[in-house]
Amino acid sequence: MSRAPTRPAYIGIQGTVLCLDRASGQQLWRTKLKGYNFVNVILDGSDLFASTRGEMFCLDAVTGRVRWNNRLKGLGRGLVSIATADRRPDTAALLAEHVRQEEAAAAAAAGAAGGAGA
């Protein structure tokens, strides 16, 4: 059976966003945004939105590269809440379905191989 793709976890801390491999805990990338403050993060498809010190960032979820940022002028440096309205498929659900299909195919193949020898 093939190994499932890396499933990342995204963490915001001290003005920095980290991407960790869920299985190993290994750091895949780290992006320093600004300041030493709380970082709010939300994943939407391949877009990782992060906010810190009243500024919004859009990062590439695979590489951590900053695609754009918006200083939200005139709004201060408070906490920012993030929500998106994109209706792209849930990547976690798609990955789970892919793994389920692979496991079902492997089980069927094992059953067929066992039945052939009987």
N, C-alpha and C positions, 0 to 999 in steps of 0.2 A: 504494500500500500504506500502511496506517495505521502510525503510529509506535508501537512497543512501549511499555508503561507504564514509568515510571521504575523502575529496579532499584536499590534502596538498598544501601549497605554501612554496617555499624554498627561503630563504633570506640570502645573504652574507653581513656581515658588521663587521668591526673592527676585522678581523682575526677569525671570528666566523660564523658558518652556523646555521641558525634556521629553524625549520619546524613549520609552523603555520597551524591550521585548517582554511580553507577558510571561512566556514560558521560562525564560532564564533570568529576567531582571536586568539583563545587559543593556547599557545605554546605547541607543542607536544614533541619536544626535542630540545636540544642545544648542539653543539659540538664546542669546542674551538680548532682552528687549530694551529696558531702561530702568533705572532706579533700583531700589531695594524694597519691594513692596509685594503685596498680594497680586497674583495673576489668575484671572478667571479664564478658563478655556472651554471651547465647545467645538466638536468635530461635526462637519457637514460635508459628506462625500470626501473629496480630496482637499477641502478647505478646512484649515484649523484656525478658528478665530480666537484671539487672545486679547485681553485688556489688562492694562496696568497703569496706575497713576493718571486715570482719565484719558487714556489714549487707546485706540483700537488698532489691532494688527491682523492681517490675514497672512498665514503661513502656509507653505506647501506641506501637507501632512506627511509626505514621504521623505523630504529632504530637510525640512525645517527652515528653508529659505523664506525670508520675508517677501511676500508678493506686493503688499502695500501697507500703509499705515495712515491713520487719520487722527489728528491731534484733538479733535472735538473741541475746537476753539470756543472759548467763552463759557464752558461748562465746568471748569475747575478740575481737580485731580481726585475726585471721589471714586468709589467703586462703580463699575459698569456691569450691568446685567446684559446677557447676550441671548438672543433667540433668532432662529432663522425660519423662513417659510418655504424653503426648497423642498420639493417632494421627490427627490431622488430616492432610489431604492436603498433600504437599510443595508449597508455593507456587512454588518455583523450577521444579519439574518441570511443574507446570500451566502456568506462563508459557511455558516452552520448547515445550510441546505446542501452545499457542495460536499462537505465532509460526510453528511448523512448518506448522500447518494454513493460516494466512494465506499463507505463501509457496507452498504447494502449490496453493492456490486461484488465486493470482496467476499462477503458471506455467501452470496449466490454461487460464486465461482467455487468456493470451498465445498459447498453442498453438492454441486454438480460433480466435482472431482471425487468426493466421497461416495456418491451414488453410482459412479461409473465402475468403481472397483467392487461393488457388491454383487 
